[in-house]
Amino acid sequence: MKIAFFELEEWEKDYIRKNLKGHTLVFVDDKLTKETVAKAKECDAAAVFIYSKIDKDAINRLPKLRFIATMSTGYDHIDITAAKKRKIAVSNVPTYGENTVAEHTFALILALSRRIADSAERTRHGDFTLDGLRGFDLKGKTIGVVGTGHIGIHVIRIARGFEMNVIAFDVKKDATAAKRLGFRYVDFDTLLKSSDIITLHCPYNKATRHMINSGNVGKVKKGAMLINTARGGLIETVALLKALNNGTISAAGLDVLEEECNIKEEKQLLSKDFEKECDLRTMLENHMLLNNKNVIITPHNAFNSKEALVRILNTTIENINAFAKKKPVNVVD
């Protein structure tokens, strides 16, 4: 096939050239737009990220197009109805960073439980005293995992390695995983009351917005730690501030904040187009939680590992090769 790739960095182009053989490859630095769509006019397939809008007009301008590979989980930048009418298959990248985000979750937990940031800052200034640096063991503690999808299950695996007790809440229970990994499901209030560490791994929607809020934060076990590597809107910021101030929550590890710009795909954060849309630096600099000594904030970086980004490319390559063999995989509907 002749395949047009849009929105790739140079290292991604090199990786595609090295690992995708038997096809003619066309690389377009910019996203697919009305101005750039002509560069794919002779192509059988297009590989894009979310800033490339493949609408009905774009599809009509690509007469030879038979396959679209989006290098993202979401696909609302593609007119699926128009693609179907043209019998154009569309594949996505269903998962790529579940272990990556889970590992970052535990990086935050360990940084807080062992006072890593405070310790490093103190020694950097030549102070080797231990006052105020006493941490606590994870072994034997209860971790409450909210959301037992791909990421939540990885968190549970890691927690079991630390010999932690694991409880979980999810509207869809995975009884097989619970039995295999040795955790149990509880209702949300019980999770709040029983967990030494609460970690959030669910999507953001109307049902989950402010799932930690002023009305229920008082139910949290006194002195518990709260971790959020999912979406900022899951936590009501004012409620978290009050809980930190009165000691209900002893510490928080946050990779996301409620005031963040609208983020559909984590990989957006690496795009120059996202930088134009959203000034995360200013938002972080002015955030009221930033200087709280019991809070660690990372800049929505949990997804950002070399391996996770390579997995996106590998899945895209797999999708292309599978379609070429007339056995498409990861097809969206």
C-alpha positions as CSV (number, residue, x, y, z in Angstrom):
1,M,0.0,0.0,0.0
2,K,0.9,3.6,-0.3
3,I,0.5,5.2,3.1
4,A,0.5,8.8,4.2
5,F,1.6,9.6,7.8
6,F,0.7,12.9,9.3
7,E,1.9,14.7,12.6
8,L,5.0,12.5,13.3
9,E,8.2,13.6,15.0
10,E,11.5,12.8,13.4
11,W,12.2,9.8,15.7
12,E,8.8,8.4,14.9
13,K,9.4,8.6,11.2
14,D,12.7,6.8,11.6
15,Y,11.0,4.1,13.7
16,I,8.2,3.6,11.0
17,R,10.8,3.5,8.2
18,K,12.7,0.8,10.1
19,N,9.8,-1.3,11.2
20,L,7.2,-1.0,8.5
21,K,8.4,-2.8,5.4
22,G,6.8,-3.6,2.0
23,H,4.8,-0.3,1.7
24,T,5.4,3.0,0.1
25,L,5.6,5.6,2.8
26,V,4.8,9.3,2.5
27,F,5.5,11.6,5.5
28,V,3.7,15.0,6.0
29,D,5.0,17.1,8.9
30,D,1.8,18.9,9.4
31,K,-1.7,17.6,10.4
32,L,-4.2,16.6,7.7
33,T,-6.1,19.8,6.6
34,K,-7.7,21.1,3.5
35,E,-4.3,22.5,2.5
36,T,-2.4,19.2,3.1
37,V,-5.0,16.6,2.2
38,A,-3.8,16.6,-1.5
39,K,-0.4,15.1,-0.4
40,A,-2.3,11.9,0.4
41,K,-4.4,11.9,-2.8
42,E,-2.7,8.9,-4.3
43,C,-2.5,6.9,-1.0
44,D,-4.4,3.8,-0.1
45,A,-4.1,4.5,3.7
46,A,-3.6,7.4,6.0
47,A,-2.1,7.3,9.5
48,V,-3.0,10.3,11.7
49,F,-3.3,11.7,15.2
50,I,-6.3,13.6,16.7
51,Y,-5.4,17.0,15.2
52,S,-6.0,15.6,11.7
53,K,-9.7,16.0,11.0
54,I,-10.8,13.4,8.5
55,D,-14.3,14.6,7.7
56,K,-16.6,13.9,4.7
57,D,-14.9,16.5,2.6
58,A,-11.4,15.1,3.3
59,I,-12.6,11.6,2.5
60,N,-14.0,12.8,-0.8
61,R,-10.6,14.3,-1.7
62,L,-8.9,11.0,-1.1
63,P,-10.4,8.7,-3.9
64,K,-8.0,5.8,-3.3
65,L,-8.3,5.7,0.5
66,R,-9.2,2.3,1.9
67,F,-7.8,2.4,5.4
68,I,-7.4,5.0,8.2
69,A,-5.1,4.2,11.1
70,T,-5.5,6.7,14.0
71,M,-2.5,6.8,16.4
72,S,-4.9,7.4,19.3
73,T,-7.5,5.7,21.4
74,G,-10.2,8.2,20.6
75,Y,-11.5,8.6,17.0
76,D,-14.0,11.4,17.1
77,H,-11.8,13.4,14.7
78,I,-12.8,10.9,12.0
79,D,-16.2,10.8,10.3
80,I,-16.9,7.1,10.8
81,T,-20.2,7.3,8.9
82,A,-18.6,8.8,5.8
83,A,-15.8,6.3,6.0
84,K,-18.3,3.4,6.2
85,K,-20.2,4.7,3.1
86,R,-16.9,4.5,1.2
87,K,-16.0,1.1,2.8
88,I,-13.0,2.6,4.4
89,A,-11.8,0.6,7.5
90,V,-10.7,2.6,10.6
91,S,-8.4,1.2,13.3
92,N,-7.3,2.8,16.6
93,V,-4.8,2.1,19.4
94,P,-7.0,0.7,22.2
95,T,-4.4,0.7,25.0
96,Y,-0.7,1.7,25.2
97,G,0.1,3.1,28.7
98,E,-1.6,1.0,31.3
99,N,1.6,-0.2,33.1
100,T,3.2,3.2,32.4
101,V,0.5,5.1,34.3
102,A,0.4,2.5,37.0
103,E,4.2,2.8,37.6
104,H,3.9,6.6,37.8
105,T,1.1,6.1,40.4
106,F,3.5,4.2,42.6
107,A,6.2,6.7,42.0
108,L,3.9,9.3,43.5
109,I,3.0,7.0,46.4
110,L,6.6,6.2,47.2
111,A,7.7,9.8,46.8
112,L,5.1,10.8,49.5
113,S,5.4,7.8,51.8
114,R,9.2,8.1,52.0
115,R,9.4,11.9,51.8
116,I,11.6,11.7,48.7
117,A,11.2,15.3,47.5
118,D,11.8,16.8,50.9
119,S,14.8,14.5,51.5
120,A,16.4,15.4,48.1
121,E,15.8,19.1,48.6
122,R,17.3,19.1,52.1
123,T,20.5,17.2,51.1
124,R,20.9,19.4,48.0
125,H,21.4,22.3,50.5
126,G,23.9,20.3,52.6
127,D,21.4,19.4,55.4
128,F,21.6,15.8,56.4
129,T,19.3,15.9,59.4
130,L,16.4,13.5,59.5
131,D,13.9,15.6,61.4
132,G,10.5,15.5,59.8
133,L,11.5,12.9,57.2
134,R,10.1,9.8,58.8
135,G,8.0,7.8,56.3
136,F,5.9,4.7,56.5
137,D,5.9,1.2,55.0
138,L,3.4,0.2,52.3
139,K,3.4,-3.4,53.5
140,G,0.2,-4.2,55.3
141,K,-1.5,-0.9,54.3
142,T,-4.8,-0.9,52.5
143,I,-5.0,0.7,49.1
144,G,-8.3,1.5,47.6
145,V,-8.3,1.4,43.8
146,V,-11.1,3.3,42.1
147,G,-11.6,1.9,38.6
148,T,-10.3,-1.6,37.7
149,G,-9.7,-1.2,34.0
150,H,-6.4,-1.8,32.4
151,I,-4.5,0.8,34.5
152,G,-6.3,-0.1,37.8
153,I,-5.5,-3.8,37.4
154,H,-1.8,-3.0,36.9
155,V,-1.9,-0.8,40.0
156,I,-3.3,-3.8,41.9
157,R,-0.6,-6.1,40.6
158,I,2.1,-3.7,41.9
159,A,0.3,-3.2,45.2
160,R,0.2,-7.0,45.8
161,G,4.0,-7.0,45.2
162,F,4.3,-4.6,48.1
163,E,2.2,-7.0,50.2
164,M,-0.6,-4.4,50.5
165,N,-4.2,-5.2,51.2
166,V,-6.3,-4.2,48.1
167,I,-9.9,-3.1,48.0
168,A,-11.6,-1.7,44.8
169,F,-14.6,0.1,43.6
170,D,-16.0,-0.1,40.0
171,V,-19.5,0.0,38.5
172,K,-18.4,-3.0,36.4
173,K,-16.8,-5.7,38.6
174,D,-14.1,-8.0,37.3
175,A,-14.7,-11.1,39.5
176,T,-12.1,-13.1,37.6
177,A,-9.4,-10.5,38.2
178,A,-10.4,-10.2,41.8
179,K,-10.0,-13.9,42.4
180,R,-6.7,-14.1,40.5
181,L,-5.1,-11.0,42.2
182,G,-6.6,-11.4,45.6
183,F,-8.6,-8.2,46.0
184,R,-12.2,-7.5,46.9
185,Y,-14.8,-5.1,45.7
186,V,-16.5,-2.7,48.2
187,D,-18.9,0.2,47.9
188,F,-17.5,3.6,47.4
189,D,-18.1,4.8,51.0
190,T,-16.5,1.7,52.4
191,L,-13.4,2.3,50.2
192,L,-13.2,5.9,51.5
193,K,-13.5,4.8,55.1
194,S,-11.1,1.9,54.9
195,S,-8.2,3.0,52.6
196,D,-4.8,4.2,53.8
197,I,-4.2,5.2,50.2
198,I,-6.9,6.0,47.6
199,T,-5.9,6.0,44.0
200,L,-8.2,7.1,41.1
201,H,-8.2,5.2,37.7
202,C,-11.5,5.9,36.0
203,P,-12.7,8.0,33.1
204,Y,-14.1,11.6,33.5
205,N,-17.8,11.9,32.7
206,K,-21.0,13.2,34.3
207,A,-21.1,10.3,36.8
208,T,-17.5,10.6,37.9
209,R,-17.1,14.4,38.0
210,H,-16.1,15.4,41.6
211,M,-16.4,11.9,42.9
212,I,-14.2,13.2,45.7
213,N,-16.1,16.2,46.9
214,S,-17.1,18.4,49.9
215,G,-20.0,16.0,50.6
216,N,-18.0,12.8,51.0
217,V,-14.4,13.9,51.7
218,G,-15.2,13.8,55.4
219,K,-15.7,10.0,55.1
220,V,-12.1,9.5,54.1
221,K,-10.1,7.6,56.7
222,K,-8.2,10.1,58.8
223,G,-4.7,10.7,57.4
224,A,-5.2,8.8,54.2
225,M,-3.2,9.7,51.0
226,L,-5.0,10.6,47.8
227,I,-3.5,9.9,44.3
228,N,-4.9,11.0,41.0
229,T,-3.3,10.1,37.7
230,A,-6.6,9.9,35.8
231,R,-8.4,13.2,35.2
232,G,-8.4,16.3,37.3
233,G,-12.1,16.8,37.4
234,L,-12.6,13.6,39.5
235,I,-11.6,15.7,42.5
236,E,-13.2,18.9,43.7
237,T,-10.2,21.1,44.4
238,V,-11.8,23.1,47.2
239,A,-12.7,19.9,49.0
240,L,-9.2,18.5,48.7
241,L,-7.7,21.8,50.0
242,K,-10.0,21.7,53.1
243,A,-9.2,18.0,53.7
244,L,-5.4,18.7,53.5
245,N,-5.8,21.7,55.9
246,N,-7.7,19.8,58.5
247,G,-5.7,16.6,58.2
248,T,-8.4,14.3,56.8
249,I,-6.1,13.8,53.9
250,S,-2.4,13.7,54.9
251,A,-0.9,14.0,51.4
252,A,-1.8,14.1,47.7
253,G,0.0,13.0,44.6
254,L,-1.5,14.6,41.5
255,D,-0.5,14.2,37.9
256,V,-3.7,16.0,36.8
257,L,-5.6,19.0,38.1
258,E,-9.2,20.1,37.9
259,E,-8.4,23.3,35.9
260,E,-6.5,21.5,33.1
261,C,-7.5,22.2,29.6
262,N,-9.6,19.7,27.8
263,I,-7.3,16.7,27.1
264,K,-8.7,13.8,25.1
265,E,-5.4,11.9,24.5
266,E,-2.3,12.2,26.7
267,K,-0.1,12.2,23.6
268,Q,-1.7,15.7,22.8
269,L,0.6,17.1,25.5
270,L,3.6,16.4,23.3
271,S,2.1,18.2,20.3
272,K,3.1,21.8,19.3
273,D,-0.6,22.2,18.5
274,F,-1.6,21.6,22.1
275,E,1.0,24.1,23.3
276,K,-0.8,26.8,21.3
277,E,-4.2,25.8,22.8
278,C,-3.3,25.4,26.4
279,D,-0.6,27.1,28.6
280,L,-0.1,24.4,31.3
281,R,2.9,26.2,32.7
282,T,0.8,29.3,33.7
283,M,-1.9,27.1,35.1
284,L,0.5,25.2,37.2
285,E,2.4,28.2,38.4
286,N,-0.7,29.8,39.7
287,H,-2.3,26.7,41.2
288,M,-3.2,26.9,44.9
289,L,-2.0,23.4,45.6
290,L,1.5,23.8,44.1
291,N,3.2,25.1,47.3
292,N,1.4,22.8,49.7
293,K,4.2,20.9,51.4
294,N,2.1,17.7,51.5
295,V,1.3,17.7,47.8
296,I,3.4,16.5,44.9
297,I,2.2,17.7,41.4
298,T,3.6,16.3,38.2
299,P,2.6,18.0,34.8
300,H,0.3,15.3,33.4
301,N,3.4,13.1,32.7
302,A,2.3,9.7,33.8
303,F,1.8,8.4,30.3
304,N,5.1,9.8,29.0
305,S,7.6,6.9,28.7
306,K,9.6,5.9,25.7
307,E,8.0,2.4,25.8
308,A,4.4,3.7,25.8
309,L,5.0,6.0,22.8
310,V,6.7,3.1,21.0
311,R,3.7,0.9,21.7
312,I,1.5,3.4,19.9
313,L,3.7,3.1,16.8
314,N,3.9,-0.7,17.1
315,T,0.1,-1.0,17.3
316,T,-0.3,1.3,14.3
317,I,2.2,-0.8,12.4
318,E,0.2,-4.0,13.4
319,N,-3.0,-2.3,12.3
320,I,-1.6,-1.5,8.9
321,N,-0.1,-4.9,8.3
322,A,-3.3,-6.6,9.4
323,F,-5.4,-4.6,7.0
324,A,-2.9,-5.3,4.2
325,K,-3.4,-9.0,4.8
326,K,-7.2,-8.5,4.8
327,K,-7.4,-9.4,8.4
328,P,-8.0,-6.0,10.1
329,V,-7.6,-5.6,13.8
330,N,-8.6,-2.9,16.4
331,V,-11.4,-1.8,14.0
332,V,-13.7,0.9,15.4
333,D,-17.4,1.1,14.7
